[in-house]
């Protein structure tokens, strides 16, 4: 991994907290998400990941730290991250410093192809692009297409990786060894020691979401542990 030219250097070795709520979740409320962001920033988060223009704008007013912005829609429970240029522009205009983009095999066929979209975001919006991927091959393709960083966000949510709900440490190692881009570990991070292991393997930053910001998921994990 080389020093990135366009990706925020302030995120290196930092914990990024994803402040999102699934549709129908009691926390899926703009003021709640804003307060959630303030809380994790007070706890020491080095940046945020947020979904949708309204949430990004609300969080932008609270911090100058980097925000990874996405525009997420769901179909049959499957996420589609930043499906078109209009959604990318909306989150950029709202104040996102980085645009997250699904560059995986799980991208919906109804969405704009990610390669030309990635180019438009970088050239027209002048924002760095974080490529959400699930495999090494997808990461290499994103790097070749001009992505500024990659994240393991889509591991477990694509046809090839469906159903896997733990960090693929071999994938993380291979990404760090093979790419000249920052590698961000995101998805299935549940414990502080997993964050430390990510950094020990050479990750640029780590994103944690549900393990910090979703009480329903946290409670369910405790209940499962009690019953095992």
Legacy VTK file of the C-alpha trace (Angstrom):
# vtk DataFile Version 3.0
C-alpha trace
ASCII
DATASET POLYDATA
POINTS 228 float
0.000 0.000 0.000
1.324 3.410 -0.953
0.391 6.787 0.481
-2.938 7.810 -1.095
-3.084 11.030 -3.077
-6.801 11.745 -2.774
-8.015 9.719 0.191
-8.027 11.588 3.539
-4.764 11.013 5.373
-6.541 11.841 8.638
-8.339 8.484 8.466
-5.170 6.420 8.657
-5.254 4.071 11.655
-8.628 5.458 12.717
-11.920 3.890 13.698
-14.771 5.023 11.468
-18.264 4.504 12.845
-21.167 3.774 10.538
-24.177 5.681 11.853
-27.051 4.069 9.989
-30.317 2.318 10.765
-32.167 -0.211 8.684
-35.598 0.708 7.325
-38.172 0.041 10.021
-35.630 0.160 12.835
-36.712 2.405 15.744
-33.452 4.321 15.277
-34.260 5.152 11.647
-34.933 8.781 12.525
-32.896 11.775 11.393
-32.471 13.428 14.790
-31.603 10.085 16.368
-28.918 9.456 13.744
-27.498 12.956 14.262
-27.271 12.385 17.996
-25.750 8.965 17.397
-23.023 10.604 15.316
-22.321 13.186 18.008
-22.038 10.406 20.582
-19.530 8.311 18.633
-17.489 11.401 17.792
-17.295 12.200 21.501
-16.111 8.637 22.021
-13.191 9.173 19.647
-14.349 8.097 16.191
-12.036 9.413 13.488
-14.754 9.636 10.869
-18.289 8.610 9.986
-20.089 6.551 7.386
-23.639 7.715 6.708
-26.501 6.931 4.386
-28.526 9.520 2.498
-28.257 13.250 1.894
-30.350 14.305 4.883
-28.339 12.304 7.408
-25.042 13.382 5.876
-26.034 17.054 5.962
-27.094 16.761 9.604
-23.814 15.112 10.579
-21.779 17.522 8.486
-23.029 20.369 10.670
-21.583 18.585 13.706
-18.044 17.789 12.528
-15.254 18.588 10.123
-13.974 14.997 10.280
-14.293 12.914 7.114
-17.681 11.453 6.213
-18.025 8.490 3.869
-21.368 9.027 2.191
-23.530 6.417 0.543
-27.026 6.250 -0.863
-28.401 2.826 -0.034
-31.520 1.103 -1.241
-32.726 -2.423 -0.501
-34.340 -5.090 -2.626
-35.394 -8.300 -0.897
-33.051 -7.430 1.958
-30.018 -6.961 -0.277
-28.220 -3.596 -0.203
-27.495 -1.542 -3.311
-24.962 1.166 -2.533
-25.040 4.392 -4.567
-26.938 3.116 -7.603
-26.555 6.109 -9.924
-24.926 9.490 -10.502
-27.903 11.401 -9.129
-27.578 9.645 -5.773
-23.821 10.197 -5.750
-24.300 13.906 -6.438
-26.900 14.231 -3.697
-24.586 12.852 -1.012
-21.640 14.849 -2.343
-23.683 18.051 -2.258
-24.793 17.211 1.281
-21.177 17.263 2.450
-19.754 13.782 2.055
-15.971 13.842 1.709
-15.858 10.369 0.137
-18.446 8.559 -1.981
-18.945 4.880 -1.231
-19.826 2.803 -4.288
-20.778 -0.852 -4.691
-18.197 -2.272 -7.093
-19.032 -5.907 -6.428
-20.714 -8.748 -8.258
-23.731 -8.067 -6.065
-24.450 -4.721 -7.703
-28.019 -4.601 -8.968
-28.405 -4.949 -12.746
-30.827 -2.007 -12.662
-28.128 0.285 -11.270
-25.724 2.282 -13.401
-22.573 0.256 -14.205
-20.033 1.055 -11.551
-16.975 1.650 -13.760
-18.260 4.696 -15.705
-20.030 5.901 -12.562
-16.789 5.774 -10.588
-15.099 7.875 -13.273
-17.907 10.451 -13.298
-17.828 10.809 -9.512
-14.095 11.461 -9.499
-14.089 13.773 -12.518
-17.343 15.690 -12.129
-17.889 15.689 -8.362
-14.162 15.672 -7.558
-14.698 13.287 -4.681
-12.572 10.250 -3.867
-14.385 6.949 -4.321
-14.364 4.130 -1.793
-15.055 0.894 -3.670
-17.134 -1.554 -1.631
-16.034 -5.045 -2.692
-16.269 -8.694 -1.621
-13.292 -10.356 -3.314
-9.705 -9.683 -4.293
-10.648 -9.787 -7.977
-13.253 -7.075 -7.452
-10.736 -4.967 -5.555
-8.157 -5.258 -8.330
-10.783 -4.262 -10.891
-11.740 -1.243 -8.787
-8.116 -0.204 -8.438
-7.644 -0.443 -12.195
-10.789 1.626 -12.734
-9.429 4.437 -10.556
-10.883 3.871 -7.090
-9.144 5.742 -4.289
-9.613 3.034 -1.646
-11.398 -0.282 -1.177
-13.501 -1.651 1.665
-14.583 -5.207 2.420
-18.177 -4.028 2.904
-19.811 -6.424 0.470
-18.216 -9.618 1.777
-21.131 -11.841 2.723
-23.622 -10.032 0.494
-22.698 -11.177 -3.019
-23.520 -14.423 -4.821
-19.994 -15.739 -4.277
-19.840 -14.872 -0.572
-23.506 -15.035 0.473
-24.223 -15.920 4.073
-20.714 -15.473 5.454
-20.911 -13.386 8.604
-17.362 -13.108 9.890
-14.268 -11.234 8.780
-12.324 -12.974 6.033
-8.812 -12.451 7.336
-7.239 -14.108 4.309
-9.017 -11.594 2.091
-7.749 -8.710 4.225
-4.173 -9.987 4.011
-4.388 -10.478 0.255
-5.866 -7.032 -0.296
-3.092 -5.349 1.672
-0.406 -7.326 -0.171
-1.871 -6.892 -3.655
-3.185 -3.318 -3.791
-1.557 0.082 -3.915
-4.638 1.633 -2.322
-5.821 2.046 1.252
-7.662 -1.065 2.420
-10.520 -0.519 4.838
-11.938 -3.393 6.840
-15.704 -3.072 7.062
-18.344 -5.642 7.843
-18.733 -8.210 10.646
-16.356 -6.343 12.993
-17.659 -7.067 16.499
-14.746 -6.853 18.932
-11.954 -4.341 19.653
-9.342 -7.051 19.139
-10.618 -7.474 15.571
-9.940 -3.796 14.980
-6.405 -4.202 16.308
-5.833 -7.305 14.176
-6.994 -5.379 11.103
-4.398 -2.693 11.741
-1.716 -5.274 12.458
-2.413 -6.766 9.014
-1.977 -3.373 7.381
-5.504 -2.007 7.103
-5.683 1.757 6.593
-8.846 2.183 8.682
-11.670 0.118 10.126
-15.407 0.761 9.930
-17.656 -0.535 12.706
-21.420 -0.223 12.503
-23.893 -2.567 14.188
-21.539 -3.550 17.025
-21.629 0.078 18.189
-24.797 1.674 16.847
-27.501 -1.022 16.685
-28.857 -1.953 20.133
-31.136 -4.592 18.608
-28.180 -6.442 17.060
-26.067 -6.034 20.198
-28.846 -7.384 22.414
-29.497 -10.323 20.072
-25.801 -11.220 20.201
-25.876 -11.278 24.007
-29.008 -13.433 23.996
-27.428 -15.851 21.529
-24.351 -16.060 23.752
-26.516 -16.856 26.779
-28.224 -19.690 24.953
-25.143 -21.295 23.418
LINES 1 229
228 0 1 2 3 4 5 6 7 8 9 10 11 12 13 14 15 16 17 18 19 20 21 22 23 24 25 26 27 28 29 30 31 32 33 34 35 36 37 38 39 40 41 42 43 44 45 46 47 48 49 50 51 52 53 54 55 56 57 58 59 60 61 62 63 64 65 66 67 68 69 70 71 72 73 74 75 76 77 78 79 80 81 82 83 84 85 86 87 88 89 90 91 92 93 94 95 96 97 98 99 100 101 102 103 104 105 106 107 108 109 110 111 112 113 114 115 116 117 118 119 120 121 122 123 124 125 126 127 128 129 130 131 132 133 134 135 136 137 138 139 140 141 142 143 144 145 146 147 148 149 150 151 152 153 154 155 156 157 158 159 160 161 162 163 164 165 166 167 168 169 170 171 172 173 174 175 176 177 178 179 180 181 182 183 184 185 186 187 188 189 190 191 192 193 194 195 196 197 198 199 200 201 202 203 204 205 206 207 208 209 210 211 212 213 214 215 216 217 218 219 220 221 222 223 224 225 226 227
